Amino acid sequence: MLEFVLYEKEDTPKSTCKWLGSLEHETHEKCPHCFSAMIQPINSKSAPSVLVFEINSRKIKVSQTLKFEQEGETVVLDVRGLIYHGDFHFTSHIIGTDGMVS
């Protein structure tokens, strides 16, 4: 089972779709020209079963779908739940496959 939790940073893109597409990490290699740490995009070979975005600002749009390439096919993940929290309380919404919110 593959799961991810993504935490918002200062330079996080403006939508969850763009955020997922912008993931990268530093490698142990240095650029042979400028000697800076090299950055490599993060890709996945399969869609995660659970993907959690922790969003602390109102500047990020929650994308309704996210797409992954898996074994030559496009896998589309739909938003299935939202949890809002703060000030010692939380509210959750579950979105069914029929689009109904409870």
All heavy atoms as an XYZ file, in Angstrom:
812
protein
N       0.850     -1.169      0.000
C       0.000      0.000      0.000
C       0.899      1.236      0.000
O       1.829      1.338      0.769
C      -0.905     -0.021      1.222
C      -1.816      1.152      1.250
S      -3.433      0.836      1.913
C      -3.227      0.963      3.634
N       0.619      2.165     -0.892
C       1.415      3.377     -1.051
C       0.609      4.574     -0.572
O      -0.529      4.762     -0.964
C       1.767      3.533     -2.532
C       2.704      4.645     -2.932
C       4.058      4.481     -2.261
C       2.882      4.642     -4.433
N       1.192      5.375      0.334
C       0.509      6.552      0.871
C       1.469      7.724      0.914
O       2.669      7.534      1.067
C      -0.002      6.271      2.295
C      -0.987      5.148      2.358
C      -0.783      4.268      3.574
O       0.194      4.466      4.306
O      -1.591      3.374      3.769
N       0.933      8.955      0.798
C       1.740     10.161      0.869
C       1.048     11.198      1.727
O      -0.172     11.331      1.682
C       1.929     10.788     -0.528
C       2.873     10.048     -1.413
C       2.389      9.263     -2.445
C       4.239     10.147     -1.239
C       3.240      8.582     -3.279
C       5.101      9.464     -2.066
C       4.613      8.683     -3.085
N       1.839     11.945      2.499
C       1.349     13.122      3.206
C       2.230     14.280      2.756
O       3.455     14.218      2.865
C       1.423     12.967      4.740
C       0.955     14.239      5.432
C       0.608     11.773      5.206
N       1.619     15.330      2.210
C       2.356     16.487      1.713
C       2.046     17.694      2.583
O       0.875     18.005      2.819
C       1.961     16.771      0.260
C       2.175     15.604     -0.697
C       1.584     15.925     -2.055
C       3.637     15.274     -0.818
N       3.091     18.357      3.066
C       2.941     19.519      3.932
C       3.256     20.781      3.153
O       4.253     20.848      2.437
C       3.880     19.407      5.139
C       3.609     18.193      5.983
C       4.341     17.028      5.812
C       2.600     18.215      6.934
C       4.083     15.902      6.577
C       2.333     17.088      7.704
C       3.081     15.945      7.525
O       2.812     14.841      8.284
N       2.430     21.777      3.326
C       2.575     23.046      2.619
C       3.854     23.773      3.061
O       4.177     23.822      4.235
C       1.353     23.907      2.907
C       1.361     25.228      2.207
C       0.141     26.050      2.581
O      -0.662     25.632      3.421
O       0.025     27.131      2.001
N       4.562     24.342      2.079
C       5.726     25.182      2.335
C       5.431     26.572      1.794
O       4.393     26.803      1.186
C       6.961     24.608      1.630
C       7.363     23.232      2.093
C       8.663     22.774      1.482
C       8.658     22.897     -0.018
N       9.844     22.399     -0.676
N       6.352     27.481      2.008
C       6.164     28.864      1.557
C       5.976     28.968      0.046
O       5.197     29.763     -0.438
C       7.387     29.687      1.971
C       7.033     30.968      2.664
C       8.262     31.685      3.139
O       8.891     32.371      2.312
O       8.587     31.541      4.322
N       6.706     28.152     -0.709
C       6.675     28.247     -2.170
C       5.763     27.196     -2.819
O       5.926     26.856     -3.976
C       8.091     28.124     -2.720
C       8.747     26.794     -2.377
O       8.249     26.084     -1.477
O       9.774     26.473     -2.988
N       4.779     26.701     -2.095
C       3.861     25.689     -2.623
C       3.033     26.280     -3.761
O       2.534     27.395     -3.631
C       2.940     25.173     -1.493
O       3.765     24.590     -0.474
C       1.970     24.130     -2.006
N       2.871     25.551     -4.883
C       2.038     26.043     -5.994
C       0.607     26.312     -5.573
O       0.164     25.911     -4.504
C       2.117     24.904     -7.014
C       3.404     24.225     -6.717
C       3.542     24.303     -5.218
N      -0.156     26.940     -6.459
C      -1.490     27.441     -6.128
C      -2.623     26.423     -6.252
O      -3.763     26.736     -5.992
C      -1.798     28.665     -6.979
C      -0.815     29.788     -6.732
C      -1.420     31.119     -7.032
C      -0.476     32.258     -6.852
N       0.015     32.489     -5.545
N      -2.332     25.187     -6.659
C      -3.365     24.144     -6.676
C      -2.728     22.819     -6.263
O      -1.513     22.638     -6.393
C      -3.998     24.011     -8.062
O      -3.123     23.357     -8.953
N      -3.555     21.898     -5.764
C      -3.011     20.605     -5.346
C      -2.476     19.814     -6.540
O      -1.505     19.081     -6.412
C      -4.067     19.791     -4.575
O      -5.262     19.709     -5.338
C      -4.361     20.421     -3.226
N      -3.069     19.989     -7.706
C      -2.582     19.312     -8.915
C      -1.173     19.796     -9.275
O      -0.277     19.006     -9.526
C      -3.558     19.549    -10.056
S      -3.140     18.684    -11.566
N      -0.984     21.116     -9.282
C       0.340     21.678     -9.584
C       1.346     21.346     -8.485
O       2.514     21.118     -8.746
C       0.237     23.183     -9.781
C      -0.454     23.557    -11.061
C      -0.547     25.047    -11.243
C      -1.293     25.372    -12.527
N      -1.522     26.790    -12.691
N       0.880     21.299     -7.251
C       1.730     20.956     -6.118
C       2.297     19.553     -6.318
O       3.499     19.325     -6.198
C       0.901     21.042     -4.854
C       1.590     20.839     -3.546
C       2.905     20.533     -3.316
C       0.985     20.922     -2.259
N       3.140     20.427     -1.971
C       1.978     20.663     -1.304
C      -0.302     21.191     -1.827
C       1.725     20.662      0.066
C      -0.551     21.196     -0.469
C       0.448     20.937      0.458
N       1.429     18.608     -6.639
C       1.862     17.226     -6.853
C       2.857     17.136     -8.003
O       3.839     16.398     -7.931
C       0.643     16.349     -7.119
C       0.863     14.858     -7.126
C       1.358     14.375     -5.769
C      -0.408     14.136     -7.504
N       2.633     17.912     -9.068
C       3.525     17.899    -10.224
C       4.858     18.594    -10.000
O       5.785     18.426    -10.780
N       4.973     19.368     -8.919
C       6.196     20.121     -8.672
C       7.112     19.462     -7.640
O       8.136     20.036     -7.271
C       5.853     21.532     -8.188
O       5.339     21.495     -6.864
N       6.761     18.274     -7.175
C       7.565     17.632     -6.125
C       8.955     17.290     -6.638
O       9.122     16.756     -7.732
C       6.871     16.362     -5.626
C       5.530     16.562     -4.942
C       4.947     15.212     -4.551
C       5.658     17.468     -3.729
N       9.948     17.593     -5.810
C      11.339     17.306     -6.163
C      12.147     17.163     -4.884
O      11.698     17.519     -3.804
C      11.915     18.433     -7.028
C      11.828     19.778     -6.396
C      12.223     20.913     -7.338
O      12.225     20.727     -8.559
O      12.524     21.981     -6.813
N      13.349     16.607     -5.029
C      14.241     16.478     -3.876
C      15.681     16.698     -4.324
O      16.031     16.510     -5.492
C      14.075     15.118     -3.198
C      14.515     13.961     -4.054
N      15.796     13.487     -4.050
C      13.830     13.192     -4.935
C      15.898     12.475     -4.897
N      14.708     12.279     -5.445
N      16.510     17.113     -3.361
C      17.931     17.289     -3.652
C      18.590     15.928     -3.721
O      18.230     15.018     -2.991
C      18.614     18.119     -2.561
C      18.317     19.584     -2.628
C      19.184     20.399     -1.674
O      20.203     19.894     -1.189
O      18.814     21.550     -1.435
N      19.552     15.793     -4.615
C      20.326     14.558     -4.703
C      21.660     14.795     -3.993
O      21.960     15.910     -3.577
C      20.588     14.173     -6.173
O      21.460     15.148     -6.749
C      19.296     14.096     -6.967
N      22.445     13.758     -3.880
C      23.772     13.893     -3.274
C      24.798     14.364     -4.305
O      25.946     14.610     -3.959
C      24.221     12.565     -2.662
C      23.344     12.125     -1.531
N      23.314     12.768     -0.324
C      22.434     11.131     -1.440
C      22.451     12.185      0.473
N      21.895     11.186     -0.196
N      24.365     14.497     -5.538
C      25.259     14.914     -6.609
C      25.326     16.432     -6.696
O      24.389     17.125     -6.335
C      24.776     14.350     -7.942
C      24.744     12.842     -7.978
C      24.163     12.329     -9.278
O      24.381     12.977    -10.323
O      23.481     11.309     -9.236
N      26.442     16.939     -7.186
C      26.632     18.374     -7.408
C      26.706     18.630     -8.913
O      27.196     17.812     -9.681
C      27.929     18.869     -6.769
C      28.013     18.664     -5.279
C      27.176     19.671     -4.558
C      27.340     19.503     -3.055
N      26.403     20.261     -2.297
N      26.197     19.787     -9.322
C      26.271     20.180    -10.720
C      27.740     20.361    -11.100
O      28.482     21.047    -10.383
C      25.499     21.487    -10.927
S      25.686     22.172    -12.599
N      28.185     19.762    -12.202
C      29.592     19.884    -12.590
C      29.968     21.300    -13.033
O      31.135     21.652    -13.073
C      29.745     18.884    -13.739
C      28.365     18.673    -14.253
C      27.433     18.900    -13.107
N      28.986     22.139    -13.339
C      29.270     23.497    -13.808
C      29.255     24.528    -12.685
O      30.134     25.368    -12.593
C      28.283     23.899    -14.903
C      28.303     22.973    -16.071
N      29.348     22.906    -16.967
C      27.418     22.028    -16.467
C      29.108     21.980    -17.873
N      27.923     21.427    -17.598
N      28.213     24.475    -11.812
C      28.096     25.507    -10.767
C      28.282     24.939     -9.361
O      28.302     25.687     -8.395
C      26.753     26.217    -10.865
S      25.346     25.157    -10.439
N      28.416     23.616     -9.248
C      28.639     22.917     -7.982
C      27.491     23.046     -6.981
O      27.648     22.788     -5.802
C      29.970     23.354     -7.336
C      31.131     23.159     -8.250
C      31.737     24.244     -8.867
C      31.608     21.883     -8.538
C      32.801     24.063     -9.733
C      32.672     21.701     -9.407
C      33.276     22.784    -10.003
N      26.299     23.441     -7.444
C      25.115     23.471     -6.589
C      24.544     22.062     -6.473
O      24.791     21.203     -7.328
C      24.040     24.379     -7.186
O      24.488     25.697     -7.244
N      23.763     21.836     -5.412
C      23.099     20.537     -5.266
C      22.129     20.348     -6.426
O      21.422     21.273     -6.810
C      22.360     20.481     -3.941
N      22.123     19.143     -6.993
C      21.218     18.864     -8.098
C      19.855     18.459     -7.556
O      19.749     17.842     -6.501
C      21.802     17.788     -9.000
C      23.067     18.279     -9.713
S      23.809     17.074    -10.810
C      22.642     17.028    -12.130
N      18.805     18.835     -8.277
C      17.428     18.564     -7.901
C      16.846     17.547     -8.873
O      17.064     17.629    -10.075
C      16.590     19.871     -7.970
C      17.195     20.964     -7.100
C      15.143     19.605     -7.601
C      17.135     20.716     -5.629
N      16.086     16.582     -8.347
C      15.466     15.569     -9.193
C      13.964     15.557     -8.936
O      13.523     15.562     -7.775
C      16.049     14.197     -8.873
C      15.476     13.096     -9.720
C      16.212     11.789     -9.487
O      17.117     11.690     -8.675
N      15.803     10.783    -10.205
N      13.146     15.555     -9.994
C      11.686     15.466     -9.806
C      11.315     14.151     -9.128
O      11.985     13.137     -9.302
C      11.127     15.504    -11.222
C      12.235     15.967    -12.091
C      13.514     15.629    -11.397
N      10.244     14.171     -8.352
C       9.737     12.955     -7.717
C       8.594     12.424     -8.571
O       7.619     13.119     -8.820
C       9.251     13.241     -6.283
C      10.431     13.678     -5.411
C       8.551     12.015     -5.695
C      10.043     14.102     -4.010
N       8.739     11.201     -9.030
C       7.715     10.527     -9.821
C       7.304      9.257     -9.092
O       8.084      8.699     -8.325
C       8.246     10.159    -11.206
C       8.645     11.379    -11.995
O       7.888     12.330    -12.091
N       9.842     11.365    -12.560
N       6.108      8.790     -9.338
C       5.683      7.525     -8.744
C       5.328      6.552     -9.862
O       4.878      6.953    -10.922
C       4.493      7.721     -7.811
O       3.389      8.190     -8.526
N       5.562      5.281     -9.617
C       5.246      4.262    -10.611
C       3.804      3.800    -10.509
O       3.293      3.165    -11.403
C       6.190      3.067    -10.453
C       7.605      3.426    -10.804
C       8.514      2.234    -10.756
C       9.914      2.720    -11.050
N      10.753      1.743    -11.643
N       3.163      4.118     -9.384
C       1.753      3.756     -9.222
C       1.052      4.830     -8.401
O       1.681      5.550     -7.640
C       1.616      2.388     -8.551
O       2.215      2.410     -7.275
N      -0.240      4.914     -8.580
C      -1.034      5.901     -7.849
C      -1.116      5.485     -6.383
O      -1.280      4.306     -6.079
C      -2.429      5.989     -8.451
N      -0.996      6.434     -5.458
C      -1.111      6.078     -4.037
C      -2.549      5.713     -3.680
O      -3.491      6.200     -4.294
C      -0.673      7.363     -3.321
C      -0.931      8.447     -4.301
C      -0.735      7.848     -5.657
N      -2.698      4.855     -2.678
C      -4.040      4.510     -2.222
C      -4.625      5.624     -1.365
O      -5.833      5.800     -1.314
C      -4.019      3.194     -1.450
O      -3.105      3.287     -0.377
N      -3.757      6.378     -0.688
C      -4.171      7.516      0.122
C      -3.189      8.656     -0.135
O      -1.977      8.457     -0.108
C      -4.176      7.181      1.630
C      -4.500      8.412      2.467
C      -5.147      6.057      1.932
N      -3.726      9.831     -0.379
C      -2.892     11.021     -0.611
C      -3.471     12.143      0.234
O      -4.641     12.491      0.098
C      -2.911     11.393     -2.090
C      -2.069     12.579     -2.531
C      -0.602     12.380     -2.189
C      -2.234     12.802     -4.018
N      -2.658     12.698      1.148
C      -3.117     13.723      2.074
C      -2.322     14.997      1.833
O      -1.098     14.973      1.770
C      -2.916     13.265      3.544
C      -3.306     14.372      4.513
C      -3.687     11.988      3.821
N      -3.035     16.111      1.678
C      -2.417     17.430      1.580
C      -2.753     18.185      2.858
O      -3.929     18.320      3.202
C      -2.993     18.230      0.406
C      -2.631     17.690     -0.946
C      -3.444     16.766     -1.571
C      -1.498     18.138     -1.602
C      -3.130     16.286     -2.833
C      -1.174     17.658     -2.857
C      -1.984     16.733     -3.469
N      -1.739     18.666      3.570
C      -2.001     19.541      4.709
C      -1.847     20.969      4.220
O      -0.754     21.400      3.848
C      -1.046     19.284      5.864
C      -1.373     20.195      7.037
C      -0.525     19.951      8.260
O      -0.031     18.831      8.447
O      -0.354     20.909      9.023
N      -2.946     21.697      4.200
C      -2.972     23.056      3.647
C      -3.255     24.029      4.781
O      -4.263     23.906      5.472
C      -4.052     23.171      2.546
C      -3.751     22.163      1.431
C      -4.134     24.590      2.029
C      -4.842     22.041      0.399
N      -2.359     25.003      4.951
C      -2.500     25.958      6.042
C      -2.889     27.354      5.575
O      -2.971     28.264      6.383
C      -1.194     26.042      6.833
C      -0.871     24.732      7.510
O      -1.710     24.160      8.181
N       0.328     24.233      7.307
N      -3.096     27.539      4.295
C      -3.456     28.860      3.788
C      -4.709     28.749      2.922
O      -5.125     27.657      2.558
C      -2.310     29.455      2.964
O      -2.172     28.760      1.746
N      -5.259     29.882      2.578
C      -6.437     29.902      1.706
C      -6.044     30.164      0.261
O      -6.904     30.352     -0.581
C      -7.403     30.981      2.184
C      -7.933     30.680      3.550
C      -8.807     31.778      4.041
N      -9.180     31.491      5.419
C     -10.313     31.829      5.956
N     -11.192     32.493      5.267
N     -10.577     31.526      7.202
N      -4.762     30.158     -0.025
C      -4.275     30.503     -1.365
C      -4.213     29.310     -2.305
O      -3.960     29.473     -3.478
C      -2.882     31.135     -1.259
C      -2.878     32.423     -0.472
C      -1.470     32.956     -0.350
C      -1.451     34.201      0.497
N      -0.098     34.698      0.704
N      -4.410     28.099     -1.798
C      -4.277     26.896     -2.620
C      -5.658     26.367     -2.986
O      -6.521     26.176     -2.135
C      -3.477     25.813     -1.882
C      -2.061     26.315     -1.618
C      -3.454     24.527     -2.684
C      -1.242     25.378     -0.798
N      -5.856     26.109     -4.276
C      -7.112     25.538     -4.770
C      -7.020     24.015     -4.669
O      -6.034     23.418     -5.087
C      -7.327     25.954     -6.225
C      -8.562     25.360     -6.841
C      -8.669     25.733     -8.315
C      -9.867     25.041     -8.896
N      -9.549     24.297    -10.096
N      -8.048     23.391     -4.127
C      -8.091     21.932     -4.062
C      -8.593     21.425     -5.408
O      -9.730     21.665     -5.791
C      -9.018     21.448     -2.918
C      -9.118     19.928     -2.924
C      -8.510     21.949     -1.573
N      -7.725     20.755     -6.140
C      -8.092     20.201     -7.447
C      -9.077     19.050     -7.247
O      -8.904     18.237     -6.348
C      -6.852     19.699     -8.181
O      -5.886     20.723     -8.284
N     -10.102     18.974     -8.079
C     -11.110     17.915     -7.937
C     -10.580     16.555     -8.351
O     -11.064     15.530     -7.872
C     -12.351     18.280     -8.736
C     -13.071     19.474     -8.167
C     -14.341     19.799     -8.942
O     -14.744     19.090     -9.843
N     -14.965     20.897     -8.568
N      -9.600     16.528     -9.260
C      -8.995     15.264     -9.689
C      -7.482     15.421     -9.779
O      -6.963     16.514     -9.978
C      -9.519     14.813    -11.062
O      -9.208     15.809    -12.038
C     -11.011     14.565    -11.049
N      -6.785     14.295     -9.629
C      -5.341     14.218     -9.826
C      -5.072     13.036    -10.737
O      -5.718     11.988    -10.611
C      -4.615     14.017     -8.489
C      -4.781     15.138     -7.469
C      -4.206     14.704     -6.125
C      -4.113     16.406     -7.941
N      -4.129     13.184    -11.664
C      -3.861     12.119    -12.633
C      -2.473     11.539    -12.416
O      -1.518     12.265    -12.166
C      -3.975     12.656    -14.058
C      -5.380     13.089    -14.399
C      -5.472     13.625    -15.800
C      -6.896     14.089    -16.066
N      -7.048     14.651    -17.383
N      -2.378     10.218    -12.536
C      -1.126      9.479    -12.437
C      -1.006      8.568    -13.638
O      -2.006      8.026    -14.110
C      -1.103      8.596    -11.170
C      -0.982      9.344     -9.894
C      -2.108      9.861     -9.283
C       0.247      9.533     -9.300
C      -2.010     10.549     -8.093
C       0.360     10.222     -8.112
C      -0.767     10.724     -7.507
N       0.205      8.375    -14.123
C       0.464      7.386    -15.162
C       0.882      6.102    -14.459
O       1.804      6.106    -13.643
C       1.581      7.854    -16.101
C       1.201      9.021    -16.970
C       0.061      8.715    -17.926
O       0.029      7.601    -18.494
O      -0.811      9.593    -18.087
N       0.190      5.012    -14.753
C       0.471      3.729    -14.116
C       0.395      2.625    -15.154
O      -0.658      2.391    -15.722
C      -0.534      3.498    -12.987
C      -0.344      2.219    -12.227
C      -1.296      2.142    -11.046
O      -1.372      3.069    -10.259
N      -2.017      1.056    -10.929
N       1.521      1.988    -15.413
C       1.604      0.886    -16.370
C       1.031      1.273    -17.727
O       0.251      0.540    -18.333
C       0.913     -0.364    -15.812
C       1.576     -0.889    -14.557
C       0.861     -2.086    -13.970
O      -0.124     -2.584    -14.560
O       1.295     -2.525    -12.898
N       1.379      2.475    -18.189
C       0.961      2.935    -19.507
C      -0.456      3.486    -19.576
O      -0.909      3.868    -20.640
N      -1.167      3.507    -18.461
C      -2.534      4.026    -18.440
C      -2.629      5.193    -17.468
O      -1.875      5.289    -16.517
C      -3.512      2.936    -18.019
C      -3.620      1.801    -19.013
C      -4.683      0.789    -18.612
O      -5.592      1.149    -17.853
O      -4.583     -0.357    -19.069
N      -3.584      6.069    -17.711
C      -3.813      7.203    -16.820
C      -4.811      6.795    -15.738
O      -5.889      6.302    -16.041
C      -4.373      8.411    -17.600
O      -3.428      8.784    -18.603
C      -4.608      9.590    -16.677
N      -4.403      6.980    -14.489
C      -5.269      6.711    -13.341
C      -5.701      8.061    -12.788
O      -4.872      8.932    -12.542
C      -4.522      5.910    -12.251
C      -5.380      5.723    -11.014
C      -4.062      4.570    -12.801
N      -7.002      8.250    -12.609
C      -7.541      9.513    -12.099
C      -8.032      9.295    -10.673
O      -8.830      8.400    -10.412
C      -8.704     10.025    -12.983
C      -9.278     11.322    -12.420
C      -8.230     10.221    -14.424
N      -7.524     10.107     -9.752
C      -7.981     10.079     -8.364
C      -8.910     11.263     -8.149
O      -8.578     12.391     -8.500
C      -6.807     10.185     -7.391
C      -5.756      9.089     -7.423
C      -4.692      9.365     -6.361
C      -6.376      7.729     -7.185
N     -10.075     11.015     -7.583
C     -11.031     12.063     -7.255
C     -10.910     12.414     -5.778
O     -10.579     11.557     -4.955
C     -12.467     11.591     -7.522
C     -12.727     11.308     -8.988
O     -12.340     12.155     -9.814
O     -13.284     10.247     -9.305
N     -11.207     13.664     -5.429
C     -11.249     14.062     -4.025
C     -12.364     13.262     -3.355
O     -13.479     13.197     -3.857
C     -11.514     15.578     -3.873
C     -11.759     15.941     -2.413
C     -10.364     16.374     -4.432
N     -12.057     12.628     -2.224
C     -13.043     11.805     -1.519
C     -13.332     12.320     -0.117
O     -14.212     11.806      0.555
C     -12.570     10.358     -1.425
C     -12.575      9.657     -2.751
C     -14.016      9.388     -3.147
N     -14.048      8.714     -4.411
C     -14.749      9.141     -5.437
N     -15.478     10.212     -5.343
N     -14.724      8.492     -6.560
N     -12.591     13.318      0.336
C     -12.871     13.844      1.663
C     -12.077     15.101      1.944
O     -11.029     15.326      1.357
N     -12.640     15.923      2.817
C     -11.991     17.152      3.267
C     -12.171     17.244      4.769
O     -13.235     16.920      5.296
C     -12.624     18.383      2.617
C     -12.554     18.466      1.100
C     -13.453     19.585      0.605
C     -11.126     18.705      0.651
N     -11.114     17.674      5.448
C     -11.192     17.914      6.886
C     -10.679     19.324      7.132
O      -9.578     19.674      6.716
C     -10.344     16.906      7.687
C     -10.843     15.478      7.432
C     -10.392     17.251      9.183
C      -9.971     14.404      8.048
N     -11.496     20.128      7.757
C     -11.127     21.484      8.138
C     -10.895     21.471      9.641
O     -11.729     20.939     10.382
C     -12.257     22.469      7.813
C     -12.715     22.430      6.384
C     -13.772     21.616      5.986
C     -12.077     23.217      5.427
C     -14.190     21.583      4.671
C     -12.498     23.187      4.105
C     -13.555     22.367      3.736
O     -13.966     22.342      2.430
N      -9.785     22.056     10.094
C      -9.540     22.057     11.537
C      -8.941     23.379     11.976
O      -8.355     24.118     11.203
C      -8.636     20.890     11.951
C      -7.257     20.972     11.367
N      -6.226     21.657     11.978
C      -6.737     20.468     10.228
C      -5.131     21.547     11.236
N      -5.415     20.843     10.165
N      -9.116     23.675     13.231
C      -8.567     24.882     13.836
C      -9.411     25.321     15.013
O     -10.575     24.928     15.150
N      -8.827     26.098     15.883
C      -9.528     26.611     17.066
C     -10.193     25.490     17.864
O     -11.329     25.609     18.308
C     -10.566     27.669     16.672
C      -9.922     28.894     16.036
O      -8.772     29.213     16.407
O     -10.563     29.510     15.173
N      -9.484     24.381     18.029
C      -9.924     23.265     18.871
C     -11.180     22.552     18.371
O     -11.957     22.013     19.155
C     -10.107     23.719     20.330
C      -8.869     24.308     20.906
C      -8.753     25.672     21.086
C      -7.795     23.492     21.234
C      -7.588     26.225     21.599
C      -6.631     24.035     21.756
C      -6.529     25.402     21.934
N     -11.435     22.570     17.059
C     -12.543     21.806     16.500
C     -12.198     21.403     15.065
O     -11.240     21.897     14.485
C     -13.853     22.600     16.537
C     -13.912     23.698     15.524
N     -13.300     24.910     15.702
C     -14.494     23.751     14.307
C     -13.508     25.679     14.642
N     -14.224     24.995     13.781
N     -12.982     20.493     14.512
C     -12.795     20.122     13.105
C     -14.144     19.791     12.489
O     -15.114     19.472     13.176
C     -11.821     18.949     12.947
C     -12.391     17.616     13.325
C     -12.974     16.797     12.369
C     -12.352     17.175     14.641
C     -13.497     15.571     12.712
C     -12.873     15.950     14.988
C     -13.442     15.138     14.027
N     -14.193     19.895     11.186
C     -15.363     19.517     10.401
C     -14.865     18.632      9.279
O     -13.855     18.937      8.655
C     -16.050     20.769      9.803
O     -16.426     21.627     10.859
C     -17.263     20.379      8.992
N     -15.556     17.533      9.017
C     -15.140     16.668      7.918
C     -16.290     16.477      6.937
O     -17.457     16.522      7.312
C     -14.672     15.304      8.443
O     -15.731     14.615      9.058
N     -15.923     16.304      5.695
C     -16.893     16.054      4.626
C     -16.379     14.857      3.824
O     -15.235     14.849      3.389
C     -17.043     17.252      3.694
C     -17.597     18.460      4.366
N     -18.920     18.597      4.704
C     -16.992     19.594      4.764
C     -19.112     19.766      5.284
N     -17.959     20.394      5.336
N     -17.223     13.876      3.645
C     -16.892     12.711      2.820
C     -17.648     12.874      1.510
O     -18.845     13.164      1.500
C     -17.301     11.392      3.507
C     -16.676     11.286      4.901
C     -16.959     10.194      2.632
C     -15.175     11.320      4.921
N     -16.950     12.664      0.394
C     -17.551     12.787     -0.930
C     -17.676     11.402     -1.527
O     -16.671     10.730     -1.771
C     -16.711     13.709     -1.843
C     -16.509     15.064     -1.166
C     -17.367     13.851     -3.207
C     -15.462     15.936     -1.818
N     -18.890     10.942     -1.733
C     -19.135      9.599     -2.265
C     -18.836      9.522     -3.749
O     -18.651     10.537     -4.427
N     -18.798      8.309     -4.275
C     -18.520      8.123     -5.705
C     -19.606      8.730     -6.571
O     -19.378      9.024     -7.745
C     -18.368      6.627     -6.032
O     -19.535      5.945     -5.605
C     -17.151      6.042     -5.383
N     -20.797      8.957     -5.981
C     -21.885      9.589     -6.722
C     -21.838     11.114     -6.633
O     -22.694     11.812     -7.178
C     -23.239      9.101     -6.210
C     -23.443      9.388     -4.727
O     -22.524      9.933     -4.062
O     -24.524      9.043     -4.218
N     -20.824     11.671     -5.925
C     -20.667     13.109     -5.791
C     -21.424     13.712     -4.623
O     -21.319     14.917     -4.378
N     -22.159     12.894     -3.886
C     -22.898     13.386     -2.735
C     -21.950     13.647     -1.572
O     -21.067     12.843     -1.297
C     -23.987     12.399     -2.311
C     -25.062     12.176     -3.365
S     -26.017     13.661     -3.728
C     -26.796     13.965     -2.169
N     -22.149     14.772     -0.880
C     -21.305     15.152      0.254
C     -22.042     14.860      1.545
O     -23.204     15.223      1.703
C     -20.947     16.656      0.183
C     -20.109     17.065      1.384
C     -20.208     16.965     -1.112
N     -21.369     14.192      2.466
C     -21.986     13.920      3.781
C     -21.071     14.351      4.898
O     -19.925     14.582      4.737
C     -22.308     12.442      3.920
O     -21.166     11.650      3.754
